[in-house]
Amino acid sequence: MENMGIIEMLLETGPVVKVVLLMLIGSSVLSWTIIFAKWTAFRQASKQSTIFMELFWNGKSLDNIFSETRNLTASPVSNVFRSGYQEFQKLNSKGKDSPAQAAEIVSQGLENVQRTLRKTTSKELLRMESMLPQLATVASAAPFVGLFGTVWGIMNSFKALGAGGNAATLEVVAPGIADALVATAVGLAAAIPAVIAYNQYANRIRTFKSDLDGFSSDFTNILKRSYLG
């Protein structure tokens, strides 16, 4: 028992602890899958957003920017721009035959544009937040699931200690306690990366939200100047 490895310790655990360990291992696999998937998504979103901002602020016309950003679908800023500009095109197609008509179009149409920008911003943030609740669940629940397995294993070890009478010694029950503690270790191993990744991604989302709000404000002002000429 002294030279027993982790795999052997896992195989020697009771059925309840085994189920707990399988749940934790599955949660860890899910957690790492989400971590890598979101890392790839955020990396692509940041890269394409940088490309879009360079296109947007280099002085080209909005029509050219719209056509050149057709493939930047991973960028939340690009998607917000495209939805807002499409709504602006509906506004612009109404024309402005008279000053009164132009004023009405600007007041009502730009409100629709702003509403579209807000709606698309919320949609993009929800897309970026996808799978993060599962990551948060693993981060918060895994230690408690592991603790449950440990408590169950220790209970069985003390039952064996009580049933053994004078023959029961620490050397007899210590391996069972050690096996039970593996559940807590596996729970922490599943939770710690999930906690770190969740906090990092939540911070990235807050940064994206700030960028989207700032861009929406700038874009609305540009549309106003463009329409009012």
C-alpha positions as CSV (number, residue, x, y, z in Angstrom):
1,M,0.0,0.0,0.0
2,E,2.9,2.4,0.6
3,N,4.0,2.3,-3.0
4,M,0.4,2.3,-4.4
5,G,-0.1,4.8,-7.2
6,I,-3.0,7.1,-7.9
7,I,-4.6,4.7,-10.4
8,E,-4.4,1.9,-7.9
9,M,-5.9,4.1,-5.1
10,L,-8.8,5.0,-7.4
11,L,-9.5,1.4,-8.1
12,E,-9.5,0.5,-4.5
13,T,-12.1,3.0,-3.5
14,G,-15.7,2.1,-2.8
15,P,-18.6,2.2,-5.3
16,V,-20.0,5.6,-4.1
17,V,-16.5,7.2,-4.2
18,K,-16.0,5.7,-7.6
19,V,-19.2,7.4,-8.9
20,V,-18.1,10.7,-7.3
21,L,-14.7,10.4,-9.0
22,L,-16.3,9.6,-12.4
23,M,-18.5,12.7,-12.0
24,L,-15.5,14.9,-11.2
25,I,-13.4,13.5,-14.0
26,G,-16.3,14.1,-16.4
27,S,-16.7,17.6,-15.1
28,S,-13.0,18.3,-15.5
29,V,-13.1,17.1,-19.1
30,L,-16.1,19.4,-19.7
31,S,-14.4,22.3,-18.0
32,W,-11.2,22.0,-20.1
33,T,-13.3,21.6,-23.3
34,I,-15.1,24.9,-22.5
35,I,-11.8,26.6,-21.5
36,F,-10.1,25.8,-24.8
37,A,-13.3,26.5,-26.9
38,K,-13.8,29.9,-25.3
39,W,-10.0,30.8,-25.5
40,T,-10.2,30.1,-29.2
41,A,-13.4,32.1,-29.6
42,F,-12.1,35.1,-27.6
43,R,-8.8,35.1,-29.4
44,Q,-10.6,35.1,-32.8
45,A,-13.0,37.8,-31.7
46,S,-10.1,40.1,-30.5
47,K,-8.2,39.6,-33.7
48,Q,-11.1,40.3,-36.0
49,S,-12.2,43.3,-33.8
50,T,-8.8,44.8,-34.3
51,I,-9.0,44.3,-38.0
52,F,-12.5,45.9,-38.0
53,M,-11.5,48.9,-36.0
54,E,-8.6,49.6,-38.4
55,L,-11.0,49.4,-41.3
56,F,-13.6,51.6,-39.6
57,W,-11.3,54.4,-38.6
58,N,-9.2,54.6,-41.8
59,G,-11.6,57.1,-43.5
60,K,-13.3,54.8,-45.9
61,S,-17.0,55.1,-46.7
62,L,-19.5,53.2,-44.6
63,D,-20.6,51.2,-47.7
64,N,-17.0,50.0,-48.3
65,I,-16.6,49.1,-44.6
66,F,-19.8,47.1,-44.7
67,S,-18.7,45.1,-47.7
68,E,-15.2,44.5,-46.3
69,T,-16.4,43.3,-43.0
70,R,-18.6,40.5,-44.4
71,N,-16.2,37.8,-43.2
72,L,-15.6,39.3,-39.8
73,T,-18.4,37.4,-38.2
74,A,-16.4,36.5,-35.1
75,S,-16.0,40.1,-34.1
76,P,-18.8,41.4,-31.9
77,V,-18.0,45.0,-32.9
78,S,-18.3,44.2,-36.6
79,N,-21.6,42.4,-36.0
80,V,-23.0,45.4,-34.1
81,F,-21.8,47.7,-36.9
82,R,-23.4,45.6,-39.6
83,S,-26.7,45.4,-37.9
84,G,-26.8,49.1,-37.2
85,Y,-25.7,50.0,-40.7
86,Q,-28.4,47.8,-42.2
87,E,-31.0,49.6,-40.1
88,F,-29.5,52.9,-41.2
89,Q,-29.9,51.9,-44.8
90,K,-33.6,51.5,-44.2
91,L,-33.7,55.0,-42.7
92,N,-31.6,56.4,-45.6
93,S,-33.8,54.8,-48.2
94,K,-36.8,56.9,-47.1
95,G,-35.1,60.0,-48.3
96,K,-35.5,63.5,-47.0
97,D,-37.7,65.4,-49.4
98,S,-38.5,68.2,-47.0
99,P,-36.8,69.6,-43.8
100,A,-39.8,68.5,-41.7
101,Q,-39.7,65.0,-43.2
102,A,-35.9,64.8,-42.6
103,A,-36.3,65.8,-39.0
104,E,-39.0,63.2,-38.5
105,I,-36.8,60.5,-40.1
106,V,-33.8,61.4,-38.1
107,S,-35.7,61.5,-34.8
108,Q,-37.5,58.2,-35.4
109,G,-35.1,56.3,-37.6
110,L,-32.0,56.9,-35.5
111,E,-34.0,55.7,-32.5
112,N,-34.5,52.5,-34.4
113,V,-30.8,52.3,-35.2
114,Q,-29.9,52.8,-31.5
115,R,-32.4,50.2,-30.5
116,T,-30.8,47.8,-33.1
117,L,-27.4,48.5,-31.7
118,R,-28.5,47.8,-28.2
119,K,-30.2,44.6,-29.2
120,T,-27.2,43.3,-31.2
121,T,-24.9,44.3,-28.4
122,S,-27.0,42.1,-26.0
123,K,-27.0,39.3,-28.5
124,E,-23.3,39.4,-28.9
125,L,-22.7,39.5,-25.2
126,L,-25.0,36.5,-24.7
127,R,-23.1,34.6,-27.5
128,M,-19.8,35.4,-25.7
129,E,-21.2,34.3,-22.4
130,S,-22.4,30.9,-23.7
131,M,-21.0,27.9,-21.8
132,L,-19.7,30.1,-19.0
133,P,-22.5,29.1,-16.7
134,Q,-21.4,25.5,-17.0
135,L,-17.8,26.6,-16.2
136,A,-19.1,28.4,-13.1
137,T,-21.1,25.3,-12.0
138,V,-18.0,23.2,-12.2
139,A,-16.0,25.8,-10.3
140,S,-18.5,26.1,-7.5
141,A,-19.8,22.5,-7.2
142,A,-16.7,20.3,-7.8
143,P,-15.1,20.9,-4.4
144,F,-18.4,20.0,-2.6
145,V,-18.9,16.9,-4.7
146,G,-15.3,15.9,-3.9
147,L,-15.9,16.6,-0.2
148,F,-19.0,14.4,-0.3
149,G,-16.9,11.5,-1.6
150,T,-14.3,12.1,1.0
151,V,-16.8,12.2,3.9
152,W,-18.5,9.0,2.6
153,G,-15.2,7.2,2.4
154,I,-14.1,8.4,5.9
155,M,-17.4,7.2,7.3
156,N,-16.8,3.8,5.9
157,S,-13.3,3.8,7.3
158,F,-14.5,4.6,10.8
159,K,-17.2,2.0,10.5
160,A,-14.4,-0.6,9.7
161,L,-12.4,0.8,12.6
162,G,-15.3,0.3,15.0
163,A,-16.2,-3.1,13.7
164,G,-12.6,-4.3,14.0
165,G,-12.5,-4.0,17.7
166,N,-9.0,-4.4,19.2
167,A,-7.6,-5.6,15.9
168,A,-8.4,-2.3,14.2
169,T,-5.4,-0.1,14.0
170,L,-4.6,3.1,12.2
171,E,-2.6,1.0,9.7
172,V,-5.8,-0.8,8.8
173,V,-8.0,2.3,8.3
174,A,-5.4,4.8,7.0
175,P,-5.5,3.4,3.4
176,G,-9.3,3.9,3.3
177,I,-9.0,7.4,4.5
178,A,-6.2,8.2,2.0
179,D,-8.4,6.8,-0.8
180,A,-11.3,9.0,0.4
181,L,-9.2,12.1,0.4
182,V,-8.4,11.5,-3.3
183,A,-12.0,12.6,-4.0
184,T,-11.3,16.0,-2.5
185,A,-8.1,16.3,-4.4
186,V,-9.8,15.5,-7.7
187,G,-12.6,18.0,-6.9
188,L,-10.1,20.8,-6.3
189,A,-8.2,19.8,-9.5
190,A,-11.4,20.2,-11.5
191,A,-12.5,23.4,-9.7
192,I,-9.3,25.5,-9.7
193,P,-8.8,25.8,-13.5
194,A,-12.5,26.5,-13.9
195,V,-12.4,29.3,-11.4
196,I,-9.4,30.9,-12.9
197,A,-10.7,30.6,-16.5
198,Y,-14.2,31.9,-15.5
199,N,-12.8,35.0,-13.9
200,Q,-10.5,35.7,-16.8
201,Y,-13.3,35.2,-19.4
202,A,-15.7,37.3,-17.3
203,N,-13.2,40.1,-17.3
204,R,-12.8,39.8,-21.1
205,I,-16.5,40.0,-21.6
206,R,-16.7,43.2,-19.5
207,T,-14.0,44.7,-21.7
208,F,-15.9,43.7,-24.8
209,K,-19.0,45.3,-23.4
210,S,-17.2,48.5,-22.7
211,D,-15.9,48.5,-26.3
212,L,-19.3,47.8,-27.8
213,D,-21.0,50.6,-25.8
214,G,-18.3,53.1,-26.8
215,F,-18.5,52.0,-30.5
216,S,-22.3,52.2,-30.5
217,S,-22.1,55.8,-29.2
218,D,-19.5,56.8,-31.8
219,F,-21.3,55.1,-34.6
220,T,-24.6,56.8,-33.8
221,N,-22.9,60.2,-33.8
222,I,-21.3,59.4,-37.2
223,L,-24.7,58.4,-38.6
224,K,-26.2,61.6,-37.3
225,R,-23.5,63.7,-39.0
226,S,-23.7,61.7,-42.2
227,Y,-27.5,62.0,-42.5
228,L,-27.8,65.6,-41.4
229,G,-24.9,66.4,-43.8
